[in-house]
Amino acid sequence: MEKARTGEGENFIFKRSWSPSLHLSMSSGLRAFASPHYYEWLALALILALALPLLWFSLILKPAVRIEVGMSGDDTYLSGFNEPEKNSTETFRWTGATAELQLPNLSSRYQELRIHAHGWRPPGVESPIVQINLAGRPWAGMQTQRDLRIYHVLLPRDAASPTIDVGFATPVYSTPNDDRELGFGLDWLELHELDRSAGPTLWQFGGQALR
């Protein structure tokens, strides 16, 4: 700062000098704002800020996850099942002695597995009891009936695993005209919510966000 006296009063003359490093820093910041990449990232951040809440709500609004067994694409989730069959009302599959079902774990709120199935047997033969396993461990027994029924299986709360792995072990039978091992007939199955307060799992939310 330079000071000059004029008459009885004093006039102060301020001479500003910019630091080279400060000047360089401000110039770099201005260039960053002017860069087209800055606006691209800003636009992406705004899109994510608007899309993520909508994605979250879309995932938690679905009350159930349903698979029609015997329809195209069901083998993505099933193993150990026979080929699809169709009667006058349903398309279904017979299990073998052991069968597995692998479903995506969308949320810990899906704690009820509903199974539309039958355990038909020839006259004089009892319908089988199906041993249900979860992740390879015994979980429950399901006494089937000759006719189609809906069976309800309570599942444990699990937000850590990306899949729900259900195994079936069933006493089988065969007929003179059909040497296949037939366990029980599965028409459809459904994961149903019990706790609406639970959000989607990290696996589901991340997978949908990256699509």
MDTraj code that builds the backbone (N, CA, C; nanometers):
import mdtraj as md
import numpy as np

residues = "MET GLU LYS ALA ARG THR GLY GLU GLY GLU ASN PHE ILE PHE LYS ARG SER TRP SER PRO SER LEU HIS LEU SER MET SER SER GLY LEU ARG ALA PHE ALA SER PRO HIS TYR TYR GLU TRP LEU ALA LEU ALA LEU ILE LEU ALA LEU ALA LEU PRO LEU LEU TRP PHE SER LEU ILE LEU LYS PRO ALA VAL ARG ILE GLU VAL GLY MET SER GLY ASP ASP THR TYR LEU SER GLY PHE ASN GLU PRO GLU LYS ASN SER THR GLU THR PHE ARG TRP THR GLY ALA THR ALA GLU LEU GLN LEU PRO ASN LEU SER SER ARG TYR GLN GLU LEU ARG ILE HIS ALA HIS GLY TRP ARG PRO PRO GLY VAL GLU SER PRO ILE VAL GLN ILE ASN LEU ALA GLY ARG PRO TRP ALA GLY MET GLN THR GLN ARG ASP LEU ARG ILE TYR HIS VAL LEU LEU PRO ARG ASP ALA ALA SER PRO THR ILE ASP VAL GLY PHE ALA THR PRO VAL TYR SER THR PRO ASN ASP ASP ARG GLU LEU GLY PHE GLY LEU ASP TRP LEU GLU LEU HIS GLU LEU ASP ARG SER ALA GLY PRO THR LEU TRP GLN PHE GLY GLY GLN ALA LEU ARG".split()
xyz = np.array([
    [0.0860, -0.1183, 0.0000],
    [0.0000, 0.0000, 0.0000],
    [0.0894, 0.1230, 0.0000],
    [0.0546, 0.2152, -0.0828],
    [0.1282, 0.3408, -0.0875],
    [0.0400, 0.4508, -0.0299],
    [0.0994, 0.5394, 0.0535],
    [0.0229, 0.6468, 0.1162],
    [0.0756, 0.7820, 0.0664],
    [-0.0159, 0.8723, 0.0267],
    [0.0234, 1.0070, -0.0190],
    [-0.0546, 1.1099, 0.0606],
    [0.0123, 1.2172, 0.1008],
    [-0.0539, 1.3226, 0.1762],
    [-0.0935, 1.4357, 0.0797],
    [-0.2126, 1.4865, 0.0965],
    [-0.2593, 1.5976, 0.0143],
    [-0.3195, 1.7032, 0.1052],
    [-0.2537, 1.8199, 0.1142],
    [-0.3029, 1.9274, 0.2011],
    [-0.3013, 1.8818, 0.3450],
    [-0.4096, 1.9245, 0.4193],
    [-0.4178, 1.8910, 0.5593],
    [-0.4701, 1.7505, 0.5809],
    [-0.5467, 1.7044, 0.4875],
    [-0.6010, 1.5693, 0.5032],
    [-0.5069, 1.4658, 0.4462],
    [-0.5487, 1.3426, 0.4530],
    [-0.4686, 1.2337, 0.4002],
    [-0.5516, 1.1534, 0.3011],
    [-0.4947, 1.1291, 0.1859],
    [-0.5563, 1.0405, 0.0882],
    [-0.4749, 0.9118, 0.0837],
    [-0.5423, 0.8008, 0.0889],
    [-0.4735, 0.6716, 0.0858],
    [-0.4926, 0.6086, -0.0511],
    [-0.3860, 0.5697, -0.1090],
    [-0.3894, 0.5031, -0.2384],
    [-0.3537, 0.3562, -0.2165],
    [-0.4448, 0.2699, -0.2505],
    [-0.4224, 0.1264, -0.2325],
    [-0.3789, 0.0676, -0.3645],
    [-0.2694, 0.0043, -0.3614],
    [-0.2198, -0.0623, -0.4821],
    [-0.2268, -0.2116, -0.4581],
    [-0.3153, -0.2788, -0.5310],
    [-0.3354, -0.4228, -0.5112],
    [-0.2369, -0.5014, -0.5965],
    [-0.1814, -0.5989, -0.5338],
    [-0.0927, -0.6891, -0.6079],
    [-0.1423, -0.8316, -0.5878],
    [-0.1661, -0.9032, -0.6958],
    [-0.2183, -1.0399, -0.6897],
    [-0.1034, -1.1386, -0.6739],
    [-0.1243, -1.2327, -0.5837],
    [-0.0265, -1.3403, -0.5677],
    [-0.0320, -1.4307, -0.6896],
    [0.0817, -1.4700, -0.7476],
    [0.0801, -1.5583, -0.8656],
    [0.0079, -1.6902, -0.8406],
    [0.0278, -1.7469, -0.7196],
    [-0.0369, -1.8753, -0.6908],
    [-0.1877, -1.8596, -0.6802],
    [-0.2356, -1.7480, -0.6196],
    [-0.3790, -1.7239, -0.6096],
    [-0.4393, -1.7030, -0.7472],
    [-0.3686, -1.6293, -0.8294],
    [-0.4159, -1.6050, -0.9653],
    [-0.4272, -1.7361, -1.0430],
    [-0.3295, -1.8233, -1.0259],
    [-0.3311, -1.9524, -1.0955],
    [-0.4461, -2.0379, -1.0476],
    [-0.4718, -2.0372, -0.9141],
    [-0.5801, -2.1177, -0.8581],
    [-0.7155, -2.0713, -0.9093],
    [-0.7389, -1.9426, -0.9116],
    [-0.8668, -1.8907, -0.9590],
    [-0.8838, -1.9158, -1.1073],
    [-0.7759, -1.9071, -1.1818],
    [-0.7843, -1.9329, -1.3260],
    [-0.8213, -2.0785, -1.3518],
    [-0.7616, -2.1701, -1.2730],
    [-0.7926, -2.3126, -1.2889],
    [-0.9381, -2.3402, -1.2549],
    [-0.9876, -2.2758, -1.1477],
    [-1.1271, -2.2956, -1.1095],
    [-1.2219, -2.2459, -1.2159],
    [-1.1916, -2.1312, -1.2747],
    [-1.2766, -2.0783, -1.3811],
    [-1.2755, -2.1689, -1.5028],
    [-1.1575, -2.2216, -1.5340],
    [-1.1499, -2.3136, -1.6487],
    [-1.2313, -2.4406, -1.6223],
    [-1.2328, -2.4867, -1.4955],
    [-1.3113, -2.6074, -1.4622],
    [-1.4599, -2.5826, -1.4830],
    [-1.5070, -2.4622, -1.4416],
    [-1.6480, -2.4307, -1.4628],
    [-1.6801, -2.4183, -1.6107],
    [-1.5852, -2.3725, -1.6883],
    [-1.6085, -2.3547, -1.8319],
    [-1.5964, -2.4858, -1.9082],
    [-1.5392, -2.5897, -1.8471],
    [-1.5191, -2.7172, -1.9159],
    [-1.6526, -2.7846, -1.9439],
    [-1.6702, -2.8408, -2.0640],
    [-1.7959, -2.9117, -2.0941],
    [-1.8152, -3.0346, -2.0065],
    [-1.7057, -3.0963, -1.9579],
    [-1.7180, -3.2135, -1.8712],
    [-1.7834, -3.1775, -1.7385],
    [-1.7605, -3.0556, -1.6916],
    [-1.8232, -3.0126, -1.5662],
    [-1.9751, -3.0165, -1.5785],
    [-2.0266, -2.9667, -1.6872],
    [-2.1717, -2.9649, -1.7058],
    [-2.2273, -3.1047, -1.7295],
    [-2.1466, -3.1915, -1.7914],
    [-2.1910, -3.3297, -1.8087],
    [-2.2070, -3.3986, -1.6738],
    [-2.1075, -3.3810, -1.5853],
    [-2.1166, -3.4417, -1.4524],
    [-2.2287, -3.3800, -1.3711],
    [-2.2483, -3.2513, -1.3855],
    [-2.3560, -3.1839, -1.3141],
    [-2.4916, -3.2370, -1.3601],
    [-2.5083, -3.2555, -1.4915],
    [-2.6338, -3.3088, -1.5446],
    [-2.6569, -3.4513, -1.4953],
    [-2.5490, -3.5334, -1.4929],
    [-2.5617, -3.6709, -1.4445],
    [-2.6021, -3.6736, -1.2976],
    [-2.5424, -3.5851, -1.2174],
    [-2.5768, -3.5797, -1.0754],
    [-2.7227, -3.5409, -1.0545],
    [-2.7728, -3.4474, -1.1347],
    [-2.9131, -3.4070, -1.1246],
    [-3.0064, -3.5195, -1.1648],
    [-2.9694, -3.5938, -1.2703],
    [-3.0522, -3.7068, -1.3144],
    [-3.0602, -3.8126, -1.2048],
    [-2.9456, -3.8441, -1.1438],
    [-2.9443, -3.9435, -1.0365],
    [-3.0258, -3.8966, -0.9173],
    [-3.0145, -3.7687, -0.8839],
    [-3.0890, -3.7159, -0.7702],
    [-3.2393, -3.7267, -0.7912],
    [-3.2830, -3.7135, -0.9162],
    [-3.4257, -3.7236, -0.9472],
    [-3.4702, -3.8681, -0.9643],
    [-3.3826, -3.9540, -1.0187],
    [-3.4223, -4.0913, -1.0534],
    [-3.4195, -4.1864, -0.9349],
    [-3.3235, -4.1701, -0.8437],
    [-3.3081, -4.2674, -0.7350],
    [-3.4311, -4.2759, -0.6444],
    [-3.4929, -4.1640, -0.6048],
    [-3.6160, -4.1780, -0.5248],
    [-3.7276, -4.2502, -0.5994],
    [-3.7419, -4.2218, -0.7301],
    [-3.8440, -4.2911, -0.8084],
    [-3.8149, -4.4401, -0.8172],
    [-3.6865, -4.4752, -0.8347],
    [-3.6472, -4.6155, -0.8404],
    [-3.6779, -4.6845, -0.7086],
    [-3.6472, -4.6187, -0.5985],
    [-3.6728, -4.6753, -0.4656],
    [-3.8212, -4.7067, -0.4479],
    [-3.9065, -4.6105, -0.4800],
    [-4.0498, -4.6313, -0.4614],
    [-4.1042, -4.7380, -0.5565],
    [-4.0501, -4.7456, -0.6782],
    [-4.0985, -4.8482, -0.7716],
    [-4.0666, -4.9882, -0.7213],
    [-3.9548, -5.0038, -0.6498],
    [-3.9158, -5.1351, -0.5990],
    [-3.9963, -5.1762, -0.4766],
    [-4.0395, -5.0807, -0.3966],
    [-4.1124, -5.1174, -0.2754],
    [-4.2639, -5.1227, -0.2966],
    [-4.3129, -5.0779, -0.4127],
    [-4.4567, -5.0795, -0.4370],
    [-4.5069, -5.2159, -0.4823],
    [-4.4185, -5.3017, -0.5302],
    [-4.4616, -5.4321, -0.5808],
    [-4.4959, -5.5228, -0.4634],
    [-4.6229, -5.5659, -0.4475],
    [-4.6612, -5.6437, -0.3295],
    [-4.6176, -5.7895, -0.3343],
    [-4.5884, -5.8431, -0.4541],
    [-4.5548, -5.9853, -0.4642],
    [-4.4695, -6.0111, -0.5872],
    [-4.3934, -6.1192, -0.5808],
    [-4.3142, -6.1661, -0.6939],
    [-4.3662, -6.3041, -0.7294],
    [-4.4142, -6.3219, -0.8518],
    [-4.4842, -6.4453, -0.8894],
    [-4.4173, -6.5108, -1.0098],
    [-4.4084, -6.6425, -1.0062],
    [-4.3534, -6.7205, -1.1168],
    [-4.4566, -6.8242, -1.1584],
    [-4.4941, -6.8206, -1.2837],
    [-4.5868, -6.9202, -1.3393],
    [-4.5040, -7.0391, -1.3884],
    [-4.5110, -7.1480, -1.3161],
    [-4.4316, -7.2661, -1.3496],
    [-4.4904, -7.3334, -1.4734],
    [-4.4023, -7.3732, -1.5640],
    [-4.4459, -7.4340, -1.6886],
    [-4.4525, -7.3360, -1.8034],
    [-4.4426, -7.2071, -1.7727],
    [-4.4434, -7.1058, -1.8765],
    [-4.3002, -7.0764, -1.9207],
    [-4.2883, -7.0107, -2.0345],
    [-4.1564, -6.9812, -2.0901],
    [-4.0727, -6.8990, -1.9925],
    [-3.9472, -6.9403, -1.9745],
    [-3.8556, -6.8673, -1.8883],
    [-3.8524, -6.9139, -1.7447],
    [-3.9417, -7.0078, -1.7062],
    [-3.9435, -7.0507, -1.5661],
    [-3.8193, -7.1302, -1.5271],
    [-3.7511, -7.1902, -1.6263],
    [-3.6321, -7.2695, -1.5946],
    [-3.5154, -7.1819, -1.5477],
    [-3.5293, -7.0501, -1.5576],
    [-3.4289, -6.9606, -1.5005],
    [-3.4210, -6.9782, -1.3491],
    [-3.5340, -7.0132, -1.2883],
    [-3.5425, -7.0208, -1.1429],
    [-3.5472, -7.1644, -1.0898],
    [-3.5710, -7.2622, -1.1768],
    [-3.5976, -7.3995, -1.1329],
    [-3.4890, -7.4948, -1.1771],
    [-3.4640, -7.5966, -1.0968],
    [-3.3780, -7.7083, -1.1362],
    [-3.4303, -7.8339, -1.0682],
    [-3.4128, -7.9498, -1.1346],
    [-3.4631, -8.0752, -1.0792],
    [-3.6100, -8.0999, -1.1068],
    [-3.6668, -8.0279, -1.2037],
    [-3.8080, -8.0430, -1.2398],
    [-3.8196, -8.1159, -1.3735],
    [-3.9313, -8.1858, -1.3915],
    [-3.9599, -8.2488, -1.5193],
    [-4.0119, -8.1457, -1.6190],
    [-4.0317, -8.1905, -1.7422],
    [-4.0801, -8.1012, -1.8475],
    [-4.2215, -8.0521, -1.8167],
    [-4.2581, -7.9330, -1.8679],
    [-4.3924, -7.8801, -1.8396],
    [-4.5030, -7.9728, -1.8901],
    [-4.6120, -7.9738, -1.8170],
    [-4.7324, -8.0451, -1.8569],
    [-4.8512, -7.9508, -1.8503],
    [-4.9544, -7.9841, -1.9236],
    [-5.0723, -7.8980, -1.9259],
    [-5.1973, -7.9832, -1.9175],
    [-5.2871, -7.9425, -1.8259],
    [-5.4193, -8.0065, -1.8222],
    [-5.5233, -7.9042, -1.8656],
    [-5.6476, -7.9264, -1.8313],
    [-5.7539, -7.8385, -1.8807],
    [-5.7493, -7.6990, -1.8187],
    [-5.6826, -7.6838, -1.7055],
    [-5.6838, -7.5539, -1.6372],
    [-5.5456, -7.4963, -1.6076],
    [-5.4427, -7.5819, -1.5922],
    [-5.3122, -7.5325, -1.5500],
    [-5.1995, -7.5874, -1.6361],
    [-5.0905, -7.5138, -1.6334],
    [-4.9624, -7.5622, -1.6846],
    [-4.8708, -7.5756, -1.5644],
    [-4.8081, -7.6911, -1.5467],
    [-4.7302, -7.7152, -1.4258],
    [-4.6116, -7.8048, -1.4576],
    [-4.5290, -7.8289, -1.3562],
    [-4.4171, -7.9222, -1.3655],
    [-4.4184, -8.0144, -1.2434],
    [-4.3801, -8.1387, -1.2665],
    [-4.3537, -8.2311, -1.1575],
    [-4.2087, -8.2128, -1.1114],
    [-4.1898, -8.2180, -0.9801],
    [-4.0528, -8.2234, -0.9304],
    [-4.0022, -8.3671, -0.9405],
    [-3.8706, -8.3822, -0.9315],
    [-3.8133, -8.5139, -0.9122],
    [-3.8000, -8.5406, -0.7633],
    [-3.7111, -8.6342, -0.7279],
    [-3.6894, -8.6634, -0.5858],
    [-3.6350, -8.5409, -0.5132],
    [-3.5496, -8.4663, -0.5799],
    [-3.4996, -8.3395, -0.5249],
    [-3.5138, -8.2320, -0.6316],
    [-3.5476, -8.1142, -0.5892],
    [-3.5623, -8.0008, -0.6812],
    [-3.5235, -7.8748, -0.6062],
    [-3.4876, -7.7749, -0.6827],
    [-3.4445, -7.6492, -0.6223],
    [-3.5111, -7.5306, -0.6908],
    [-3.5312, -7.4299, -0.6105],
    [-3.5891, -7.3045, -0.6557],
    [-3.4961, -7.1932, -0.6108],
    [-3.4546, -7.1069, -0.7036],
    [-3.3676, -6.9942, -0.6693],
    [-3.4338, -6.8660, -0.7175],
    [-3.4676, -6.7812, -0.6198],
    [-3.5351, -6.6551, -0.6487],
    [-3.4472, -6.5380, -0.6094],
    [-3.4579, -6.4249, -0.6799],
    [-3.3827, -6.3058, -0.6374],
    [-3.4368, -6.2540, -0.5049],
    [-3.3479, -6.2183, -0.4155],
    [-3.3876, -6.1627, -0.2864],
    [-3.4096, -6.0129, -0.3030],
    [-3.5319, -5.9746, -0.3346],
    [-3.5627, -5.8352, -0.3645],
    [-3.5711, -5.7486, -0.2401],
    [-3.6199, -5.8067, -0.1312],
    [-3.6349, -5.7295, -0.0083],
    [-3.6637, -5.8251, 0.1064],
    [-3.6230, -5.7853, 0.2259],
    [-3.6507, -5.8685, 0.3423],
    [-3.7984, -5.8654, 0.3805],
    [-3.8772, -5.7800, 0.3155],
    [-4.0202, -5.7799, 0.3463],
    [-4.0932, -5.8988, 0.2849],
    [-4.0305, -5.9656, 0.1854],
    [-4.0921, -6.0839, 0.1258],
    [-4.0602, -6.2048, 0.2128],
    [-4.1422, -6.2303, 0.3119],
    [-4.1173, -6.3363, 0.4084],
    [-4.2169, -6.4507, 0.3993],
    [-4.3046, -6.4473, 0.3013],
    [-4.4002, -6.5563, 0.2845],
    [-4.3873, -6.6141, 0.1445],
    [-4.3650, -6.7452, 0.1371],
    [-4.3617, -6.8162, 0.0096],
    [-4.4939, -6.8899, -0.0066],
    [-4.5664, -6.8573, -0.1110],
    [-4.6934, -6.9241, -0.1414],
    [-4.6714, -7.0208, -0.2578],
    [-4.7141, -7.1425, -0.2388],
    [-4.6921, -7.2474, -0.3378],
    [-4.8273, -7.3063, -0.3774],
    [-4.8603, -7.2981, -0.5050],
    [-4.9834, -7.3602, -0.5581],
    [-4.9434, -7.4940, -0.6195],
    [-4.9774, -7.6016, -0.5503],
    [-4.9224, -7.7320, -0.5888],
    [-5.0199, -7.8436, -0.5521],
    [-4.9879, -7.9631, -0.6006],
    [-5.0652, -8.0819, -0.5637],
    [-4.9696, -8.1991, -0.5444],
    [-5.0169, -8.2968, -0.4690],
    [-4.9399, -8.4193, -0.4487],
    [-5.0187, -8.5404, -0.4941],
    [-5.0657, -8.5335, -0.6200],
    [-5.1509, -8.6424, -0.6709],
    [-5.0770, -8.7758, -0.6661],
    [-5.1529, -8.8781, -0.6266],
    [-5.1044, -9.0152, -0.6273],
    [-5.2167, -9.1061, -0.6740],
    [-5.1813, -9.2218, -0.7266],
    [-5.2857, -9.3183, -0.7662],
    [-5.3680, -9.3602, -0.6443],
    [-5.4876, -9.4094, -0.6667],
    [-5.5710, -9.4545, -0.5544],
    [-5.4960, -9.5549, -0.4663],
    [-5.5097, -9.5347, -0.3362],
    [-5.4436, -9.6229, -0.2417],
    [-5.3045, -9.5793, -0.2014],
    [-5.2522, -9.4756, -0.2665],
    [-5.1192, -9.4240, -0.2338],
    [-5.1340, -9.2847, -0.1733],
    [-5.0748, -9.2627, -0.0572],
    [-5.0872, -9.1331, 0.0101],
    [-5.0057, -9.0248, -0.0599],
    [-5.0602, -8.9044, -0.0546],
    [-4.9850, -8.7897, -0.1072],
    [-4.8614, -8.7673, -0.0198],
    [-4.7516, -8.7216, -0.0806],
    [-4.6254, -8.7145, -0.0065],
    [-4.6148, -8.5932, 0.0853],
    [-4.5277, -8.6074, 0.1847],
    [-4.4839, -8.4938, 0.2650],
    [-4.3543, -8.4422, 0.2032],
    [-4.3526, -8.3161, 0.1688],
    [-4.2366, -8.2548, 0.1042],
    [-4.1499, -8.1894, 0.2108],
    [-4.0219, -8.2250, 0.2124],
    [-3.9264, -8.1591, 0.3025],
    [-3.8741, -8.0344, 0.2331],
    [-3.8942, -7.9198, 0.2966],
    [-3.8492, -7.7922, 0.2413],
    [-3.7198, -7.7516, 0.3116],
    [-3.6197, -7.7182, 0.2328],
    [-3.4912, -7.6726, 0.2847],
    [-3.4659, -7.5289, 0.2416],
    [-3.4013, -7.4529, 0.3265],
    [-3.3602, -7.3163, 0.2928],
    [-3.2088, -7.3075, 0.3008],
    [-3.1474, -7.2695, 0.1889],
    [-3.0019, -7.2593, 0.1816],
    [-2.9344, -7.3880, 0.2279],
    [-2.9952, -7.5031, 0.1930],
    [-2.9368, -7.6325, 0.2249],
    [-2.9687, -7.6852, 0.3631],
    [-3.0474, -7.6126, 0.4415],
    [-3.0799, -7.6559, 0.5772],
    [-3.2282, -7.6882, 0.5887],
    [-3.2645, -7.7953, 0.6620],
    [-3.4068, -7.8295, 0.6795],
    [-3.4842, -7.7134, 0.7402],
    [-3.6026, -7.6872, 0.6839],
    [-3.6807, -7.5744, 0.7313],
    [-3.8225, -7.6135, 0.7720],
    [-3.8943, -7.6890, 0.6877],
    [-4.0338, -7.7209, 0.7184],
    [-4.0767, -7.8443, 0.6396],
    [-4.1849, -7.9063, 0.6844],
    [-4.2471, -8.0156, 0.6107],
    [-4.3815, -7.9716, 0.5560],
    [-4.4131, -8.0118, 0.4349],
    [-4.5380, -7.9704, 0.3694],
    [-4.6165, -8.0953, 0.3283],
    [-4.7271, -8.1191, 0.3953],
    [-4.8126, -8.2323, 0.3618],
    [-4.9001, -8.1943, 0.2425],
    [-4.8741, -8.2566, 0.1297],
    [-4.9507, -8.2228, 0.0091],
    [-5.0826, -8.2986, 0.0049],
    [-5.1711, -8.2538, -0.0828],
    [-5.3016, -8.3157, -0.1053],
    [-5.3142, -8.3546, -0.2524],
    [-5.4099, -8.4387, -0.2814],
    [-5.4270, -8.4839, -0.4200],
    [-5.4656, -8.3690, -0.5127],
    [-5.5442, -8.2751, -0.4604],
    [-5.5899, -8.1631, -0.5420],
    [-5.4985, -8.0419, -0.5218],
    [-5.5079, -7.9458, -0.6127],
    [-5.4297, -7.8229, -0.6016],
    [-5.4704, -7.7433, -0.4777],
    [-5.3722, -7.7033, -0.4017],
    [-5.3922, -7.6199, -0.2841],
    [-5.2854, -7.5107, -0.2827],
    [-5.3107, -7.4078, -0.2037],
    [-5.2086, -7.3054, -0.1795],
    [-5.1465, -7.3333, -0.0429],
    [-5.0159, -7.3496, -0.0418],
    [-4.9410, -7.3747, 0.0809],
    [-4.8607, -7.2492, 0.1151],
    [-4.8563, -7.2178, 0.2443],
    [-4.7906, -7.0967, 0.2906],
    [-4.6678, -7.1352, 0.3730],
    [-4.5529, -7.0827, 0.3350],
    [-4.4280, -7.1113, 0.4050],
    [-4.3686, -6.9789, 0.4530],
    [-4.3475, -6.9677, 0.5838],
    [-4.2879, -6.8469, 0.6398],
    [-4.1364, -6.8537, 0.6243],
    [-4.0781, -6.7492, 0.5676],
    [-3.9343, -6.7435, 0.5437],
    [-3.8672, -6.6526, 0.6464],
    [-3.7419, -6.6774, 0.6779],
    [-3.6702, -6.5873, 0.7703],
    [-3.6372, -6.4554, 0.7022],
    [-3.6263, -6.3518, 0.7825],
    [-3.5842, -6.2216, 0.7294],
    [-3.4371, -6.2295, 0.6903],
    [-3.4072, -6.1902, 0.5675],
    [-3.2693, -6.1998, 0.5191],
    [-3.2451, -6.0901, 0.4170],
    [-3.1578, -5.9958, 0.4522],
    [-3.1209, -5.8892, 0.3588],
    [-2.9770, -5.9028, 0.3122],
    [-2.9090, -6.0094, 0.3560],
    [-2.7667, -6.0236, 0.3257],
    [-2.7399, -6.1046, 0.1995],
    [-2.8276, -6.1995, 0.1685],
    [-2.8033, -6.2880, 0.0544],
    [-2.8706, -6.2329, -0.0714],
    [-2.8059, -6.2417, -0.1878],
    [-2.8680, -6.1917, -0.3110],
    [-2.9793, -6.2826, -0.3642],
    [-2.9879, -6.4075, -0.3156],
    [-3.0903, -6.4998, -0.3636],
    [-3.1579, -6.5700, -0.2458],
    [-3.2769, -6.6219, -0.2725],
    [-3.3486, -6.7088, -0.1791],
    [-3.3458, -6.8486, -0.2389],
    [-3.2774, -6.9401, -0.1730],
    [-3.2578, -7.0756, -0.2248],
    [-3.3456, -7.1731, -0.1474],
    [-3.4443, -7.2299, -0.2184],
    [-3.5397, -7.3225, -0.1578],
    [-3.5215, -7.4594, -0.2215],
    [-3.5057, -7.5614, -0.1385],
    [-3.4925, -7.6979, -0.1877],
    [-3.6130, -7.7819, -0.1488],
    [-3.6485, -7.8792, -0.2341],
    [-3.7599, -7.9699, -0.2072],
    [-3.7092, -8.1144, -0.2163],
    [-3.7407, -8.1934, -0.1155],
    [-3.7103, -8.3367, -0.1171],
    [-3.8423, -8.4115, -0.1004],
    [-3.8766, -8.4935, -0.1993],
    [-4.0093, -8.5538, -0.2047],
    [-4.0007, -8.7035, -0.2334],
    [-4.0752, -8.7869, -0.1596],
    [-4.0878, -8.9276, -0.1992],
    [-4.1533, -8.9348, -0.3374],
    [-4.0988, -9.0141, -0.4255],
    [-4.1454, -9.0163, -0.5646],
    [-4.2196, -9.1462, -0.5942],
    [-4.2899, -9.1455, -0.7066],
    [-4.3546, -9.2672, -0.7560],
    [-4.3422, -9.2697, -0.9075],
    [-4.3601, -9.3862, -0.9635],
    [-4.3615, -9.4042, -1.1093],
    [-4.4751, -9.4989, -1.1436],
    [-4.5133, -9.5008, -1.2694],
    [-4.6188, -9.5909, -1.3171],
    [-4.5617, -9.6817, -1.4256],
    [-4.6293, -9.7899, -1.4530],
    [-4.5799, -9.8790, -1.5593],
    [-4.5633, -9.8094, -1.6942],
    [-4.6468, -9.7080, -1.7192],
    [-4.6414, -9.6385, -1.8477],
    [-4.5553, -9.5119, -1.8435],
    [-4.5015, -9.4807, -1.7267],
    [-4.4237, -9.3581, -1.7114],
    [-4.3148, -9.3855, -1.6081],
    [-4.1922, -9.3989, -1.6553],
    [-4.0837, -9.4333, -1.5636],
    [-4.0172, -9.3105, -1.5011],
    [-4.0734, -9.1933, -1.5196],
    [-4.0192, -9.0747, -1.4541],
    [-4.0404, -9.0835, -1.3030],
    [-3.9507, -9.0235, -1.2279],
    [-3.9698, -9.0094, -1.0838],
    [-4.0494, -8.8821, -1.0587],
    [-4.1713, -8.8979, -1.0061],
    [-4.2622, -8.7853, -0.9880],
    [-4.2770, -8.7538, -0.8396],
    [-4.2455, -8.6302, -0.8039],
    [-4.2588, -8.5861, -0.6653],
    [-4.3926, -8.5191, -0.6410],
    [-4.3977, -8.3879, -0.6530],
    [-4.5249, -8.3163, -0.6440],
    [-4.5341, -8.2198, -0.7610],
    [-4.6567, -8.1819, -0.7964],
    [-4.6804, -8.0927, -0.9097],
    [-4.6879, -7.9477, -0.8651],
    [-4.6096, -7.8630, -0.9304],
    [-4.6032, -7.7205, -0.8941],
    [-4.6623, -7.6371, -1.0072],
    [-4.7657, -7.5590, -0.9728],
    [-4.8357, -7.4767, -1.0719],
    [-4.7800, -7.3340, -1.0749],
    [-4.7756, -7.2693, -0.9610],
    [-4.7130, -7.1376, -0.9517],
    [-4.6624, -7.1166, -0.8098],
    [-4.5772, -7.0184, -0.7949],
    [-4.5286, -6.9814, -0.6619],
    [-4.5141, -6.8306, -0.6550],
    [-4.5163, -6.7811, -0.5324],
    [-4.5212, -6.6375, -0.5143],
    [-4.4499, -6.5989, -0.3845],
    [-4.3658, -6.4982, -0.3926],
    [-4.3106, -6.4350, -0.2731],
    [-4.4019, -6.3191, -0.2355],
    [-4.4530, -6.3230, -0.1131],
    [-4.5493, -6.2210, -0.0715],
    [-4.4934, -6.1412, 0.0451],
    [-4.5226, -6.0119, 0.0454],
    [-4.4683, -5.9246, 0.1490],
    [-4.5450, -5.9398, 0.2797],
    [-4.4714, -5.9284, 0.3903],
    [-4.5316, -5.9258, 0.5228],
    [-4.4999, -5.7959, 0.5970],
    [-4.3885, -5.7333, 0.5630],
    [-4.3451, -5.6115, 0.6311],
    [-4.3191, -5.5028, 0.5277],
    [-4.4139, -5.4123, 0.5120],
    [-4.4029, -5.3094, 0.4086],
    [-4.2995, -5.2026, 0.4435],
    [-4.2544, -5.1995, 0.5675],
    [-4.1570, -5.0977, 0.6060],
    [-4.0172, -5.1288, 0.5544],
    [-3.9913, -5.2544, 0.5187],
    [-3.8573, -5.2924, 0.4715],
    [-3.8390, -5.2470, 0.3271],
    [-3.7233, -5.1891, 0.2984],
    [-3.6929, -5.1439, 0.1631],
    [-3.6283, -5.2531, 0.0808],
    [-3.5931, -5.2241, -0.0450],
    [-3.5262, -5.3228, -0.1294],
    [-3.3875, -5.3539, -0.0779],
    [-3.3387, -5.4740, -0.1094],
    [-3.2034, -5.5103, -0.0691],
    [-3.1028, -5.4295, -0.1509],
    [-2.9801, -5.4247, -0.0992],
    [-2.8722, -5.3559, -0.1704],
    [-2.8508, -5.4171, -0.3074],
    [-2.8646, -5.5515, -0.3187],
    [-2.8439, -5.6205, -0.4466],
    [-2.9452, -5.5722, -0.5502],
    [-3.0723, -5.5670, -0.5088],
    [-3.1778, -5.5279, -0.6017],
    [-3.1684, -5.3807, -0.6394],
    [-3.1466, -5.2955, -0.5403],
    [-3.1401, -5.1514, -0.5663],
    [-3.0221, -5.1184, -0.6566],
    [-2.9065, -5.1769, -0.6263],
    [-2.7887, -5.1515, -0.7097],
    [-2.8032, -5.2061, -0.8487],
    [-2.8603, -5.3264, -0.8616],
    [-2.8779, -5.3868, -0.9930],
    [-2.9719, -5.3071, -1.0799],
    [-3.0838, -5.2598, -1.0221],
    [-3.1779, -5.1811, -1.0998],
    [-3.1197, -5.0448, -1.1370],
    [-3.0406, -4.9878, -1.0471],
    [-2.9821, -4.8553, -1.0756],
    [-2.8817, -4.8628, -1.1894],
    [-2.8151, -4.9771, -1.2054],
    [-2.7136, -4.9903, -1.3101],
    [-2.7710, -5.0335, -1.4432],
    [-2.8999, -5.0643, -1.4491],
    [-2.9584, -5.1084, -1.5764],
    [-2.9640, -4.9939, -1.6763],
])
top = md.Topology()
chain = top.add_chain()
for i, resn in enumerate(residues, 1):
    res = top.add_residue(resn, chain, resSeq=i)
    for name in ("N", "CA", "C"):
        top.add_atom(name, md.element.get_by_symbol(name[0]), res)
traj = md.Trajectory(xyz[None], top)
